[in-house]
Amino acid sequence: MVNEGLIFDIKRFAIHDGPGIRTTVFLKGCPLRCWWCHNPEGIYPASELIFFEYKCIGCRTCAGVCPTGAIAFENGTHHLDREKCKGCGVCSEACPTGALRLAGRVITVEGLMQELEKDVLLYDNSGGGVTFSGGEPLLQHRFLIEALRECKKRDLSTALDTSGYASADVFAAVLDYVDVFLFDLKLADDGEHRKYTGVSNVPIRNNLRMLADTGRGGDVILRLPVIPGITDTEKNIAGLLDFVASLKGIRRIDLLPFHDVNEKYCRLGRDYKMPACGAPAPEKLKFIKECFERAGFNVKI
């Protein structure tokens, strides 16, 4: 039993993370390194600072309280040495403008339940509930299972937003506690998947097939990120379609259009691997939508 987990956000009134109005809990840490990741603050399994340069007034309060000397000002410009930074959050607590924010805080299962119970009336009135997202929530599977169990004790609807990348044993362990699966599918070819996400898609495909084979296909919403030049190619769409058409009971698909999040990476002091490109063209989204609809899927953008 693991009673503590590391989260980087709790989003209330979420309407795109499963049925009804939901509270989405973002767990920190992910084994994938997707070039286009929209939540880069959720990748590393440790607390880290986000720096909003436009909010900084150069008061130097953060430098004065930093216990490791990770923050300095040179010619009036804020500099953060991330190798020295231990993610303690002292500077973010002292910053008067919110220019520094700590992504990642430890929370107990009991503390999380107290947060979630604030929104019970919203769940009851909308058919909503709690969604666990990330990062990849299965990376903290022991904490996740304890949190899911407590949700079920309280009759809270649960959803899991996952890449599906985990061992078969870990994935099987959560099945009885999850009502809805928001399951990402990115690339059909394993070599392409390794290139753009850093991991094989074999465990992902195996876990999704296992889920469908247990008769839970109707509880799955597939989420396909539409990334220009990477996931939106005719070859990839055909490969994904061939795979999902073989899965029992899965008929719901959400297309997730790419949007540029380079600024998030800058605030974390990281390089953004995505080449410069805009959102996918409406014609491309329409083409992909119709490909899956012709195969009998219910598709939303």
C-alpha positions in Angstrom: 0.0 0.0 0.0 1.3 3.4 -1.0 -0.5 6.3 0.7 1.4 9.2 -1.0 1.6 10.3 -4.6 3.2 13.2 -6.5 0.7 15.4 -8.5 1.3 18.6 -10.4 -2.3 19.8 -10.8 -6.0 19.3 -9.9 -8.3 20.7 -12.6 -11.9 21.3 -11.6 -14.9 21.6 -14.0 -13.2 19.5 -16.7 -15.6 18.7 -19.5 -13.3 16.9 -22.0 -11.8 14.3 -19.7 -14.7 11.8 -19.6 -18.5 11.9 -19.1 -20.1 14.9 -17.3 -18.3 17.5 -15.3 -15.1 16.0 -13.8 -12.2 16.7 -11.5 -8.9 15.8 -13.2 -6.0 14.8 -11.1 -2.6 15.0 -12.9 0.0 12.6 -11.6 3.6 13.4 -12.2 6.0 11.2 -14.1 5.8 9.6 -17.6 7.9 6.9 -19.3 7.2 8.4 -22.7 9.0 11.3 -24.3 6.5 12.4 -27.0 7.9 15.2 -29.1 4.6 17.1 -28.9 3.8 16.4 -25.2 1.2 19.1 -24.1 2.0 18.6 -20.4 5.8 18.7 -20.2 5.5 19.6 -16.5 4.2 16.1 -16.0 7.1 14.2 -17.5 9.7 14.1 -14.8 8.8 12.2 -11.6 10.1 14.9 -9.3 9.1 18.4 -8.3 10.5 21.2 -10.6 10.1 24.9 -11.1 8.2 26.7 -13.8 9.4 30.2 -14.5 7.1 32.8 -15.9 9.5 35.4 -17.1 6.9 38.0 -17.9 5.7 38.0 -14.2 9.2 38.6 -12.8 9.8 42.1 -11.4 13.4 41.5 -10.5 12.9 41.9 -6.7 15.5 39.2 -6.0 13.4 37.7 -3.2 13.8 34.3 -4.7 17.5 34.5 -4.8 17.6 35.6 -1.2 15.7 32.6 0.1 17.0 29.8 -2.2 18.8 27.3 0.1 21.0 25.9 -2.7 22.0 29.1 -4.4 20.3 27.9 -7.6 18.9 31.4 -8.4 21.0 34.4 -9.3 20.5 37.8 -11.1 22.9 38.9 -13.8 22.5 42.4 -15.2 19.0 42.4 -13.7 18.1 39.1 -15.4 16.8 36.1 -13.5 18.9 32.9 -13.9 17.9 29.5 -12.6 20.5 26.7 -12.3 18.3 23.7 -12.6 21.1 21.3 -11.7 21.4 23.0 -8.3 17.6 23.3 -7.8 16.2 20.6 -5.5 12.5 21.5 -6.1 11.9 22.5 -2.5 9.5 25.3 -3.5 10.8 27.8 -1.0 11.4 30.4 -3.7 7.9 29.9 -5.3 6.3 30.4 -1.9 8.2 33.7 -1.4 7.8 35.1 -4.9 5.3 38.0 -4.6 4.1 37.9 -8.3 3.8 34.2 -9.0 6.7 34.2 -11.4 7.9 30.9 -10.0 5.6 28.0 -9.5 6.4 24.5 -8.2 5.1 21.7 -10.4 4.8 18.7 -8.2 3.5 18.3 -4.7 3.1 15.3 -2.5 -0.5 14.4 -1.5 -1.9 11.6 0.6 -4.9 9.5 -0.5 -6.9 11.0 2.3 -5.9 14.5 1.3 -6.9 13.8 -2.3 -10.3 12.5 -1.2 -10.9 15.7 0.7 -10.2 17.6 -2.4 -12.4 15.4 -4.6 -15.4 15.4 -2.2 -15.7 19.2 -2.6 -17.1 18.5 -6.1 -19.5 15.6 -5.4 -22.6 17.6 -6.1 -21.2 18.5 -9.6 -20.6 14.8 -10.3 -24.1 13.9 -9.1 -25.8 16.5 -11.2 -23.8 16.0 -14.4 -23.0 12.3 -14.4 -19.3 13.2 -13.9 -16.6 12.0 -11.6 -12.8 11.8 -11.2 -10.3 11.4 -14.0 -6.7 10.4 -13.3 -4.3 11.8 -15.9 -0.7 12.8 -16.1 2.1 12.4 -17.0 1.3 8.7 -17.1 -0.7 7.8 -14.0 0.2 4.1 -14.2 3.8 5.1 -13.4 2.5 5.7 -9.8 0.3 2.6 -10.0 0.4 1.7 -6.3 -0.8 5.2 -5.3 -3.2 5.2 -8.2 -4.8 1.9 -7.1 -5.3 3.1 -3.5 -6.8 6.4 -4.8 -9.1 4.5 -7.2 -10.2 2.1 -4.4 -11.1 5.1 -2.2 -13.1 6.6 -5.0 -15.1 3.4 -5.5 -15.8 3.3 -1.7 -17.4 6.7 -2.1 -19.3 5.7 -5.3 -17.3 8.2 -7.4 -17.2 7.5 -11.1 -13.6 7.0 -12.2 -11.8 7.5 -15.5 -8.2 6.8 -16.4 -6.4 8.9 -19.1 -3.5 6.7 -20.1 -0.9 5.9 -22.8 -1.4 2.3 -21.9 2.4 1.9 -21.4 2.8 -0.4 -18.4 3.3 -4.1 -17.6 0.3 -6.4 -18.2 0.2 -7.1 -14.4 0.0 -3.4 -13.6 -2.6 -2.7 -16.2 -4.7 -5.6 -15.1 -4.6 -4.5 -11.5 -6.5 -1.3 -12.2 -9.2 -2.7 -14.4 -11.8 -3.3 -11.7 -11.5 0.2 -10.3 -11.9 2.2 -13.6 -15.2 3.0 -15.2 -14.0 4.8 -18.3 -10.6 4.5 -20.1 -9.3 7.4 -22.2 -6.7 5.5 -24.1 -4.1 7.3 -26.3 -3.0 5.7 -29.6 -0.3 7.5 -31.4 1.6 5.5 -34.0 1.0 2.1 -35.6 4.5 1.4 -36.6 6.8 0.3 -33.7 9.9 2.0 -35.1 8.1 5.3 -35.6 6.6 5.0 -32.1 10.1 4.5 -30.6 11.4 7.5 -32.6 8.7 9.9 -31.6 7.9 8.7 -28.0 11.0 6.9 -26.9 9.2 3.6 -26.2 7.8 0.6 -28.0 4.1 0.4 -28.8 3.9 -3.3 -28.2 2.9 -3.1 -24.4 0.4 -0.4 -25.3 -1.3 -2.5 -28.1 -1.2 -5.6 -25.8 -2.9 -3.8 -22.9 -5.5 -2.3 -25.2 -6.3 -5.7 -26.7 -6.5 -7.2 -23.2 -8.9 -4.5 -22.2 -11.1 -5.2 -25.2 -10.9 -8.9 -24.7 -12.3 -8.6 -21.2 -15.5 -7.2 -22.6 -14.7 -3.6 -21.6 -14.5 -2.2 -25.1 -17.6 -0.1 -24.6 -15.9 1.6 -21.7 -13.0 2.8 -23.9 -12.6 6.2 -25.7 -9.6 6.1 -28.0 -7.7 9.3 -28.2 -5.7 9.9 -31.3 -3.4 13.0 -31.3 -3.3 14.5 -34.8 0.3 15.7 -35.2 1.1 17.2 -38.6 3.6 15.1 -40.5 3.9 12.5 -37.8 0.6 10.9 -36.8 -1.6 12.3 -39.5 0.0 10.5 -42.5 -2.2 8.2 -44.6 0.1 5.3 -43.7 -0.3 5.8 -40.0 -4.0 6.4 -40.2 -4.4 3.2 -42.2 -2.3 1.3 -39.7 -4.2 2.6 -36.7 -7.5 1.8 -38.4 -6.4 -1.7 -39.1 -5.5 -2.3 -35.5 -8.5 -0.7 -33.8 -10.9 -2.4 -36.2 -9.7 -5.7 -34.8 -10.6 -4.8 -31.2 -13.9 -6.0 -29.7 -16.4 -3.4 -28.7 -14.4 -0.2 -29.1 -16.3 2.3 -31.2 -15.6 5.7 -29.7 -12.7 7.9 -30.9 -11.6 11.4 -30.1 -9.2 13.2 -32.4 -6.9 15.6 -30.5 -5.5 18.3 -32.8 -2.0 19.4 -32.2 -1.3 22.9 -30.8 2.1 24.4 -30.1 3.2 24.5 -26.5 6.8 25.7 -27.0 6.3 28.3 -24.3 5.7 25.6 -21.7 9.1 24.1 -22.5 10.8 27.5 -22.3 9.3 28.0 -18.8 10.8 24.6 -17.8 14.2 25.3 -19.3 13.8 22.5 -21.8 14.3 22.1 -25.5 11.1 21.5 -27.6 11.7 18.8 -30.2 8.7 19.5 -32.4 9.5 21.3 -35.7 7.6 24.5 -36.3 4.2 23.7 -37.5 0.6 24.9 -37.0 -2.5 23.1 -36.1 -3.7 20.4 -38.5 -5.7 21.7 -41.4 -9.5 21.3 -41.1 -9.5 19.2 -44.3 -7.0 16.8 -42.8 -9.1 16.4 -39.6 -12.2 15.8 -41.8 -10.4 13.2 -43.8 -9.2 11.3 -40.7 -12.7 11.6 -39.1 -14.4 10.2 -42.2 -11.8 7.3 -42.5 -12.8 6.0 -39.1 -16.5 6.8 -39.5 -16.7 4.7 -42.6 -15.3 1.8 -40.5 -18.2 2.2 -38.1 -16.6 4.4 -35.4 -18.2 7.3 -33.6 -15.6 10.1 -34.0 -15.4 13.5 -32.3 -12.9 16.3 -32.8 
